[in-house]
Amino acid sequence: MAGPYSKGDQAINVKCQIDIANQLLDEGLCIPYAPLLSHFLHMHRPRSYQYWLNLDLEIVDRCDAVYRHDCRLDKYVQKDSWGATTEVNWATEIGLPVFYDKIDLDRWLSEQLE
């Protein structure tokens, strides 16, 4: 999952990603990685923005796809998010599919399970 963190209210952005991750878990089609959960690790032991981004990119290497989301569960809306854009660009560079629409993601996930 790739979504905004530092643009806007961080708490709202983290909650948004948690809500989307829970929806994906409830659907049972995938095991989502929600990088914004690192917000809670950062609260207890702050690390640089670049540290967290590098960690996210390492995890993208282990993913099957990336879902670029916003707080509306069914549609991507462009937000100025350097980190999420970096994650999407990396996923594209290493050949992973990137989804901007939940319907397309669900279709792809269903096909992977067939």
N, C-alpha and C positions, 0 to 999 in steps of 0.2 A: 504494500500500500504506500502511496506517495501522496501526501497532502500538506497543506500549509501549516507551519508551526509558528514562525516568528512574525508573520504578518497578521495583524489583528490581535485578538485576545488569545493568548496561549492556552488558557484553561478551556476556553470554548473549542479551540482547535483540537486539543487532546481528547476532550469528551466526544467530539464529532468522530474522530478516528476510532475511539473505543466503541461507539455505537455502530459504526459500519463493520468493524471487526466482529462484534457480537452478532450482527445480522448474518454475516458470512458464515460464522460458526454454526448458527442455528440452521442455516440451509444445508450444512453438511457437505458442501461440494469442494471445500478446500480448507487448508489450515493457514489462515492469514497471519502475516507478520505485521504488527502495528508498531512501526519505529517510534511513534510519538510516546509510547509507554516509557521510553528512556527519560522523559520529562521527570518521572518520579525518582529514577536513579540520580539524575542531575540535581534534584532538590537536596539529596543527602550527601552527594559528593560531586560538586560542580566540575565540569570539564569543558574544554573549549568547544565552540560550535563546530569547528573543523574535526575535532575528535569524533563527535557524534555522527557527522556526515560520513567520515571515513568508515566508521563501523557499519552504517547503513549500506554503503556501497559494497562492503564485504558480504553483507547478507544478501543483497540483490544478486550477487554472483551465485548464490545457492537457491534462488527462486526459479519458478517455472514461468512466471509472468508478473507484470506490475499493473496495479489498478490505480490510476491517477484520479483522485476523488476530490469532492468538496463536501460540504455538510448536507447537501441534498443527496439522498442515497441513490437516486435514479439518473443523475445527470452531472456531467463535469462542467464546471464554469471556470474559465481562465482566471487564475489569481496570480499575482506577482509573488511567486514562491521560489526563491533561488534554489533552496535545498531540494524541493520536490522536482523542479525542472532538472537539476543535476542528476537525481536518481533516474528520472525518465530517460535522459540522454544516455546515461550509462547502460541502462537496460537495452536501449535501442542499439547501442554500440556493440554489445555482446550478443545481440540477436534474440532477445526476449520479446515476446509480444507485450504491447502496452495497451491497456484498455482505458477509455475515457467514459465509457457508458456501462452501467451496471447490467443492462440487458445483454450487451455483447460479451461481457465477462461471464455471465451466467451461461450463455450459449456455449462459449468456449470450454468452460469447466465441465459442462455436461458432456460435450464431445470427448473430452479427455478421459472421462469415466467409462465410455462405451468400449 
